[in-house]
Amino acid sequence: MLIAIRTLLFGSPLPTAEEKHQRLTKVKALAIFASDALSSVAYATEEILLVLVVAGSAALGSSLPIALAIVGLLVVVATSYYQTVHGYPSGGGAYIVAYDNLGAWPGLVAAAALLIDYVLTVAVSITAGVAAITSAFPALLPLRVMLSLLAVALIAWANLRGVRESGTLFAVPTYGFVLVTLLLIAVGFIRVMAGTLGTVPVQTTPPTGTGVQPLTLLLILRAFAAGCAALTGVEAISNGVPAFQRPEADNAGKTLIAMATLLATMFLGITLLARVLGVVPAEDETVISQIGRQVFGSGLLYGGMQAATALILILAANTSFAGFPRLAAILARTRYLPHQLTNLGDRLVFANGIVVLALLAAGLVVAFGGQTHGLIPLYAVGVFLSFTLSQAGMVRHWRKESGPGWRWKATVNGLGAAVTGVVLTIIVTFKFIRGAWIVILLIPTFVWMFRIINRHYVTVATQLSLEGLIPEKWTRITPTRAADGPAAVDNIRGPTSRSGHKVVVPVSGMHRGTLAALRFARSLSRDVTAAIVDVEPEVTARVREKWPVWGHGIPLMVLESPYRSTIGPLLAYLDTVDQREPERGPAVVVLPEFIPARWWHHLLHNQTALLIKAVLTYRRRTTGNDRVIINVPYHLGR
């Protein structure tokens, strides 16, 4: 029953071999990875005007030069990331580039900045989309937190169903917004040239403080910093290159160019229309809504535009659901986040990362009461920090490569690093007291967390390592030492008769805990088999390589797992062993298990031994098999 419900909600499990068929076309990838960047045209122009309007309506004319400067910055950043996509086709974006070329600390800072920005993107996008809905239906305003949480859950659910399904689901709203925005710009300029489009009548409530400041360089820089929100999400494609169909780098690069072209066109078009129509930002209606009402009227096209805008703002969160789990998985593989984040779910997605992102974003929504204005000051700091580190790393990368045209490539990335570094300084300066200090504080906190987790994994690997052990001595007799875990067992021969126990030892790797379990199993019986489920081919290959030396002469069975499950193949193998000479009873299961020194260390490990024991215990009760399950603990030191 539970399996049927799970299949209904998330779809049938996909075999690992299907992964290459689950990759994205350029059309679907644009919908998944570019929705955040493309949705920014709904508010980026307004953010510029909201700053300039304090100097009076005459100052609004500066919005166009500022927009042109932002588009120039977009060209530099997009060109830099185009080079990153081809230089690092395995994905990882700013983290991998900074880590490889600038060192561990800059890489971890870039990773922390991006992870924080991904969480903020979900919270900001969802609350902004819900705000558009509650603006149309004010009666729903008291429910904005609940609506926001529902939207987070729905997007997370769509992503848990798989990359291709989420791409199909989100393609229609994304392309719908693009088409209606391009139509708005085209119709607007046709009517301007025909002389049938006047200016927007001032019927709305202007923001407080209008016209109380002079137009200074600092105000222009502040408006530029606000408008740079248009560039958030540009890095997502470089993080998700492996999700593209082959050739991955080429397809990702073309998608990046398409995204940058659409973003620049729509952003400039909206800004220019706002300038021509004399739009003044208002507290009770958005800038893009005022433009749409003037160009389309209040009919069906205007309603469709508003609906598309609300949808794209909500679905912009999907960019983070595509980027966060992949970046988290890369960090987990390099031992800076819990290993569980590398696990591919039933639908070939990093399900644990999706769930973690949904929970973090939901917590932000609740903490800020579903209000977008409280979250926006935290936005864009992380992404521009990662821009700067990534491009600085690419300069070092091209210098090390010294291939054809490396100086030109390094110059492009160097210019990008300098420009985004200046923009980062501007953003931090003008947003610090408005909330950016929270992000600045969180980034070193995340880096500290990464280092603590990495130190734990390195310590565990050192304590479990076979380095320094002599295979012959270990397989004969080893004196009991605290460093060796449980009391060592002598090479006691099991029963010489075939009537002895059948023993199965599930192994997940070749380490000291595994050796202790093998020795104990061999003390019980001569009929011992070890079994490893081939979930991670690299780990299986290492175990196979070491087994002839360390395997005590015990046969090793490699169990195929097309659906990446440890439990299913193991249970099937145990059933096979049980059916062999059933008069000898069910096989005894000897479980190796290493015990961390501190309680919170358990959170960093998969707890596979506990899961196997729980499943076997439950199965013993349902089938009536009197199976013996023995844990062989190996205690780690501090």
N, C-alpha and C positions, 0 to 999 in steps of 0.2 A: 504493500500500500504506500509506504513512504517513498519507495523507489519510483512508483507511478506518479506521485505528486511532484517529486523532484524533476522527473523527466518532463512533465507538463509545464513546469515553471521555467526550467533552464534548458530543456532540450536533451536529446540523447547524448551520452558521452561520445566524444570523438577520439579515434585512435591517433597515436602519435604520428603515424604515417600520413595522416590527413593534414598535418600542419602546413605543408607546402601549398595545399589547395585552399587553405584558409587565409592566405595572404591577400592584401588589398590591391585592387586596381587603383590607378591614379584618380579616377573619379570618386571612388569611395574614400580613398585616403584624404582627399581634399576636404570632404565632409567631416571626417573624424579629427584630423590634425589641425585644420584651419578654422574651425568654427569659432574659436576664441578670438583669433586675430580679426577675422572678418566681422564678427559681431561688434567690435570696438567702434566701427563707424557710426553706430547708433548713439554713442555718447562722447566720442573723442572731441568732435567739433564743439559740442556743448561745454565740455570741460574747459576748453580754451576761452570761449565767450564768457563763461561765468567768472573767469579771472579778469578779463579785459573790461567787463561792463562796469566795474567799480570806478573806472576812469571816465565813464560816460559813454553814450552811444557812438560818439565819433571815434572812440578808441577801437571799436569793433572792426574797423577796417584793417587793423594789424593782424587779424586772424588769418588772412590769406598768406602773407609772408611767413608767418609761423608754421602754417600747414605745409608750405613748400619746404621749409627747413626740416620738418619732421619726415616728409617724404624722401628728402635727400638722405636723412639718417637711415630710413627704411632701406633704401637702395644699398647703402654701405653694409648694413647688418645682413641683409638677404644675400648679398654677394659673398660676404664672409662665411655665412652658414652654408652656402652652395659649395664652397671649397671644403668646409668641414664634412659635409655629407660624403664627398668623394674621398677625402683624406681618411675618414673613419667610418667606413660602411657598416661596421658592426654595431653602430648606434652608441648611445651614451652621451652624445652632445658635449655640453660644457664640462661635465664632470670628467669624462675620459680624457678630453683634450687637455684640461688644466692639470689633471693628475699625471698624465704621461710626460708633459712638457715643462710644467712649473713645479711639480712636486706634490706630495701627499696633502699638505695643509691647504694650498690653494684649491686643489681638487675637491677636498671635503667642504671647503667654504662654498664653492660653486654648487655642489650637490645639495647642501643645506639650503642655500638661497632658492634653488629651483623647487625643492620639495615644499618649502613654505609657500612659495608663490603658486604652486599647483593647488594647494589647499585653499589659499585665498581666492584663486580663480573660481573654484567651485562655489564658494560662499558668496562672492560678489556677483557672479553671473546669475546664480539662482535667485538671490534676493532682488536683483535688478529686474529680472523677468517677472517675478511675483509682484513687484512694485508696479510694473506696467499693467498687470491684470487687475490689481486692486485700484489703480487709477480709473480703469474703465468700469469697475464694479466696486464702489466704495464700501458696500456692505460686507465685503470680504476682508477688509482691513484688519479686524481683530484676529483673523485666522492666518495672518501672513507667515507666522512661524511654522504653523502646522502645514501650510501649503508648501513652504520652502523645504521642509523635511520630507514631504511626500515627493517633491520633485527630485531631491537627492536620491531617495530610494528607487524611484523609477529609472533614473539614468544608470544607477549602479546595477539594477536588475538587467537592463538592456545590455550592459557591457559583460555581465556574467554569462549571458547567453552566447557570447562569442563575438570576435572582432568583425567578421563578415556580416553577421546579423545586425550588429549595432551600426555598421556602416550603411546598410540598406535602410534601417529605420531613420537615421539622422540625415540621410542624403536629401530627402524631399524638403524638410524645413530649411536646411542650409542653402540649397540652390534656389528655393523659393524666395528667401531673403535677398540673395544676390540678384536675382532677376527683377524683383520688384524695386530694389534700390537703383539698379541700372535704368529701369524704365522711368523711375522718378526723375533721375538726372537728365535722361534724354528728353522726356516730355517737358521738363522745366526749362531747358535751354531752347527747345523749339518754340515754346510759348514766349520766352524772353525775346528771341530774335523776331518773332511775329508781332511783338508788342501787345500781346493779349494777357500778359501776366504783370500785375502790379506788385506793390510791396505788401508785406504782411501787416494787417491792421493791428495796432497795439490794443488787444482786448484782454490781455492776461496780466497777472500781477507781477511786476518786475521784482528782481531780487532786492533785498534790503541793502542799503549802502551804495546804491548806484550813483556814480558820478562824484564820489567823495574823495578820490585820490587822483593825483596827476599820473599821466602815462610815462612811466620811467623805465629804464633798462631792467631794473629788478622786477617790475611788474610783467614785462615781456618775457623775461626768463622764467618767471613763475607760471605764466600761461603756457610757455613751451614745455615745462616740466609736466603740467597737467595734461597737455595733449599727447605726450609720449605714451600715455596709456594705450594709444593705437598700436603700439609695437608689442604688447604682451601677447604671448602665444607664438611668436615667430620662430622660436627655437624648438617647438614641439616636433617638427618634422625630422630634425637632425637626431632627436632622441629615439625616434621610432623607425629608423631605416630598415631594420630586419623585418618589419611588418609588411613591407612592399613586395609585390611580385618581382621576379627576376627580369632584368638586372636591377637589383634593389637601389643602388646608388643613383643610377640614371633616372629611374622613375621618381625617386625621392627628390632629386634635383629639379626635374621638370615640374613636379607638384609645388615645390617651393617657389619657383618662378611664377607659376600661375597664381599662387596665393598672394605674392607680393604685388603682382600686376593688378589683381582685382582690388586688393586693399588700397593701393595708391589711387586707383581710379575712383573708387567710391568715396574715399576720404576727401580727396580734393574736390570732387563733384559736389558733395554735400556742403563743404566749407564755402565753395564759390557761390552756390545757390543761396546759402544763408547770407552771404555778403550782398548779393544782388537784390535779394528780397528784403533786406533790412531787418532780418530776424533779430529780436532781442530775447535772450534767455529769460525764462519765466519760472516761477515756483510751481505753477499749476499745469504746465504743459511743456513737453520736451521740445527741443529745437527741431528734431527730425519730424515730429508730429506737426509742428507749425508749417514746415516746408511742405509736407504731404497734403495738409488741408488746403494750402494755397494752390498747389499744383493740380491735385486730383479733385478738389472739392471734398464734400463730406459723404460721398457715396461709397459704392462697393470697393473701388480701388483703394480708397483711403483706409477702409476697414480691413482689407486684406493686408495692406502694408503694416498696420498696427499689429495685426495678428502675427504676421511673419517676424516682426521686430521682437515681440514678446517671446516667440518660440526660439529664435536664434539666441537671444540673451540667456534663456534657460539652458539651451543645448550647448552653449559655449563651454559649459562645464565639462562637456564630453572630451574636450581636448586634454584636460587634466586626467580624466579617467583613462585616456590612451597613454599619456606620458608618465604619470606618477608610478603606476605599477611596473613599467619597464625600467625606469631609473632605480626604483627600489630593488628590483631583482638584480640589477647590475651591482649595486652597492652590497647586496647580500652575498653575491658570488665572491666579492672581494673582502668578505668578512666584516663589513661595517654596519650591517643590519641583520636581523634574525634570518637564519637560513630558510625559514618557512616561506619567506617572500619570493624564493626562487621556484616554488612549486607551481607547475602548470595544472590548472583545474580541469574538470571533465570536458570543458569546451575549449581547451587549448588557450586559455587566458590566465594571467597571473591573478587568480581569484582572491588570494589573501591580500594583495596590494589594493585591489578594488575595494574590498571591505574596509580596510584600514583608512583609505582616503575618504570613503563615505562617512565613517564614524567621526573622523577629525573635522570634516566640513560641517557635519551636523552639529557638532559641539560648538563650532564658531557661530553658526546660525543662531543657536539658542543663547549663547553668551552675549551676542550683540542684538538680540531681540528681533532678528530678521531685518535690520535697518542697513541699507546699502551705504549710507553716508558715513556710518561709523567704521565700515570696513575699507572704503576707498583710500584713505590716507596710508593704509598699510600696503597698498598695491604698488607694483612696478619697481620697488626697491630691489627685491630679490632678482627679478628678471634682468635688470640692467647690470647688476653686479655679476651675474653669470655671463651676460654678453661680454663684459670687459675681460673677465678671466679667460673665457673661451678664445677670444680673438688674440689676446696676448699669448696664449698657448700655441695658437696656430702660427704666429710669427716664429716662435722657437721651433715648431715642427718643420716649417719650410726651410729654415736655416740648417737643421740637422739633415733633412732629405737632400738638399742641394741639387735638386733635379732641374730639368729645363724650365726656365721662366720662374725660378723660385723667388728671385728678387721682386718681381712684379706681384706675385702672390703674397709675399711677406709684407709688401707695401700696402696692399689692400687691407690685409688683416691689421696691420699696425695703425692705419688710419681709423679703422673701425674701433680698435681698442682705445685710441686717444679720444675719439668723439664720444663713445658710450661712457668712457670714464668721466668726461666733463659733464655729460647728462646725468650720470649717477650722482655726482657732487651736487648738481643743481636740485635734483629730486630730493636727496637727503636733506639739503639745506632748507628747502621750503616745506617739506612734509614732516620734518623731525618732530616738532612740537604737536603736530596734528595726529600723531600715532605711529610714524615711521620708526620711532625709538623702540617700539615693541619688536619689530622685525630685526632691527640691529642687535637687540638683546638676544633674540631667539637663535640667530645664526650661530654664534659661538656656543650656545647651549646644545644645539644639534651636533656641532663638531665634537664637543666634549662627549656626547652620547656615542657618536661613531667610534671614537677612540676607546672608550670603555668597552664597547662590544667587541671591537677588534682585539683588544688586549685579552679578553676572555677566550676568544676562539684560538688565538695564538698559544695561550697557556694550555688549553685543553689539547691542542694538537701536539704540543711538546710533551705533555704527560702521557699521552696515548701512543706516541711515536715508538717504532721498533728500533730506532737508532740506538746503538750501544748494546743491544741484546745479541747473544750468540745463539743461533738456531739450535745447535746440538745440545747446548746446556739447557736451554729453555724447554726443549721437548723431553729431556730426561728428568731433571729435578732442579728446582729452583728454591733456595732458602726463602722463608717467609720474610718479606720486608714491607714496610708501610708503603713504599713507592710502588710496589707491585700489586697493590690492591688486596684482594682476599687471599687467605692462606693458600699457598701453592700446593698443588696436588701431585704426588709422585706418579711415575709412569706405571700405574696399576693396570694390569691386564684385565679386561672384562671377561665375562663368561666365555668359555670355549665352546659351549653348545649354542646352536642356533635358536634355542628356546629363550635366550636372553632378551632384553628390551631392544626395541627399535628406537633409535634416538635421532632426532632431527635438530640441528642447530641453525636457526635463521641468523645470517650475518648481514651487516650493512656496510662493513669496511674491514680492513685488515689492521688491527691495532692491539694493544695489550689486553684490553677487555675481551676481544674476540679470542685471543690465545688462552686466557683463563677459562673461558667457557668451553673451548675445544678440549682442553686438558681434562676438565671435569666430566664432559660428555664421554671421553674415551675411558675414564675410570669407571663409568657405569656399564659400558658395553663395547663389544668390538663391532657391532652393527650400527655405526654412526655415519650420518650423512649431513653435510652442511649445505645450506641453500641460500642463494642470494637472488633477490628479485631485481631484474635489470631495469630499474627506474632511471638511474643516471648512468649512461654508458661509460663515462669517464671513470667513475668509481668502480664499476664492474671490471673494467680493463685493468685497473691497478690491483684489484683483488686477485684476478686471474694470474697476473704477473708474479705476485708474491706467494701464491698458494703452494707451488711445489716446494718452497723452502720452509714455509711456516705452517702448512696445513696438517701436520702430524700424520700424513698419509691418508687423511680422511677424504673421501670423494666430495667434490664441489659440484652442486647442481645449479646451473644458471637458469632461472625461471623468467621466461619472456612476459612482459607486461605491456601490451599494446595500449592500455588505457591509463598507464602510469600509476596503477594501484599496487600497493604492497600487499594488502590483505587478501585480495581475491586470488592471485596466483599461488600464494602460500597455502591458503586453505585447500585449493585444488590439489596441490602437491601432497599435503598431509593426507587427503582422502586416498590418493594413489598409494601412499606408503601403508596406510591402514588396511587397504584391500589386499596387500601382499601378506600372505600368511596371517589371515585374520585371527587364527587361534592364539597368536602371540599378543593380541590386544592392540589398542591404539598406540601410536608412536609417542614416546616421551619427548616433550619439547623443552630444550635447554636454551634459555634466552640470555644472551650477553646484554648487560646494561651498565653504563657508566653513570655514576651518581655525582653531580656537581657539588661544589663545596658550599654554595650559597643558594637560598631558595629562589632568588630571581633568575639565577642562571638557567633554571628549568624552562623559562619562557623563551630562551634562545635556541632550544633544541626541539626536534620533532616529537620526542617521546614515543617513538615507534614501538619500543619494547612494551610500554604500558598499554598501548593500543592493541598490540597483538595479544597480550595477556587478557585484556578485557574481552576481546572478541572470542578468543578460545574458551574463556570461562563461560560466557553467555551461550556459546555453541554447545558446550558440554552439557549444559542444563537442558537445552532444547532437543539434542539428539540422544542423550542418555549415555554417550561415550564417557568412560571413566578415564579421561586423559590426564596425565600428570604433566604439570607445567612447573619448571624450575627456573627461577631467576638466579643468575650469577652476577652479583653486583661488583663493579670495579669503582672504588671511591677515589675521586680526584682530590688532590690537595689544594690548599688555598694559593 
